[in-house]
């Protein structure tokens, strides 16, 4: 028997070595594909705070001032909208943190009853999981995270796809506007160089004509020559040069005025695009952290696994009655202590039992609140900045009050 056991052990080792060798070969064949995929999923570098800072211009003329004030008002409205959305979400997160504090204050017999109910619910949930004869490709933590928003997941996935497409469009717009600004500045520099050249040309021609006149006078008195035609030719040359220089100078001044308007327009559009950039990035970051996903494609894949898992859960309802009674008891107990959202704790009993899990949830909520505070602060500061510039334009312009009234009445 010992002999045959050694033979079997030897064959088993040889098979394991062969499998390990094949696996190592497969790994060598695919590292480039894995790196390429990681590279394609890498997000573009984000703009710094200095790059996102709004650039303000000094509009000239009633029409430009009116358009500038109108654009500023639109930016203020955008900021107010984002502030309202962020504050609503901030209130929900704060209520959730308040519920955690109320649960932490439960003590005595009620605490023991609470822990017993949570343990019973956990046991029933574990039994339900044991009924599933399949390997889960989605973690329990991700399942619990999705359970909070299961009715909104499809809409949230669509929103994330839209926001990612919108982010690409915003990045493209910023690059385009920055390039447009650089092009306009380069054009202005070339115009100024042409203008300087015209000034130098005018000075040179003036010196030349003056020199010719002096020369003609000297020749006239010394040689007693007839200088009529030279005088006429010199004056004609001076007239033609003056007309050409004057025409080109006016053309350059007109082009400078037009390029200034184009530059101001590009700056205004860039400022509004930067606001959209910050708000969209904040929404994307918040939702990715909120749902625990990397991007919309990952969100959709996890949602598909989530739906499959929920479908399997619906097939096994043997312990539904017990679980329902325990949930009702837990809700009544939490409701007696003033917990606002008792339903969410039915899928988070693990946190009530384990303090470490509760700390992690609290940390997650605090991070979400911090992101919301940053978003609210950015939009509030930006709104105040635009309001300040609106007041500045209104105060400094003779048409300020009239323009402001026209814009606000629309």
C-alpha positions, 0 to 999 in steps of 0.5 A: 500500500505504501508503494502505491501511495508514493506512486500516486503522490509522485504523479500528483506533484508532476501534474501540479508542476505542469499546471504551474508551468502552463500558468506562468507561460500564460501570464507572460503572454498577457502582461502587455494587454493588462498594461494597455487596458490599465492605460486606457482606463487612466483618467486625464490629469485634472486641472489645478486650483490656479488653472480653475480660478476664474479670469475676469475682464473689464468690459467696454461699451454698453453692449459688451457690459450687458453681455458680461453681466448676463454671463455672470448672472448665468454663472451665479445661477449655475452656482446656486443650483449646484449649492442647492443640490449639494446641500440636499445631499449634505442634509441626508448624509448628516441625518444618517450620521445623527442616526448613528449617534442615536444608535450608539446611545442605546444602552441597558436591556435595550442594547442587549435586545438590539444586539440580539436582534442584529445577530439573529438577522445576521444569522438568517442572512447568512443562512440565506447566503448558504442556499446560494450554490454559486461563486459570488463575483460581487462582494457582500460589501458592494451588495450592501452598498447597492442595497441602499440605492437599488431603486435608483441604480439604473438612473445612476448608471445612466447619469454616470455615463452621461457625466463621463461623456460630459467630462470629456466634452468639458476637457475638450472645450477647455483645451480648445479655449486655451488654444484659442486664447494662445492663438489670439494672443499670438495674433495680437503680438503679430499685429503690434509688431506690424504697427511698430514696423509702420511707425519705424517706416513712417519715421524713416520716410519722414527722415528721407523726405526731409533729407531730400528737401534739404538736398534740393534746397542746397542744389537749387541755391548752389547750382541754380537748378530747376527743382520743381519736378523733384519737389513734386516727386518728393511730395507725391512720394510722401503722400503715397507713403502717408496714405499707405501707412495710415490705411495699414495703421487703421487696419491694425487698430481695427484688428486689435479691437476685434481680437480683444473682443474675441479674447474676452469672449474666450475668457468668459467661456473658459470661466464658465467651462471651468465651473462646469469642470469642477462641478462635474468632477465633484459629482463624478468623484462623489458618485464613484465613492458613493457606489464604490466603483471606478467608472460607469463601465465598472458600475454597469458590470457590478450592477449586472452581478448585483441583479443576478445575485438579487434574482438568486435571493428571490428563489430562496424564501424559506426563512422570509417570515422569521427575517421579516419579524426580526426586521419589524422588531428592530425597526420598532426598537430603533424608532423608539429611540428617534432614528429617522431612517430605520430601514437602512439599518436592516441591511447594516446590522453588521455595523451595529454588532461590530464597532469597527464596521460602524467606524468605517461607515462613519468615516465614509459618511464624513468623507462624503460630507467633506466633499460636499462641503468643498463643493458648496464652498467652491460654488459659494466663493465663485458666486460671491466673486461673480456678484462682486464683479457684477457690482463693480461693473454696475458701479463703474459704468454709467449704464450699470443700473439700466443694464442690470435692470434689463438683465434681471427683467429677462 
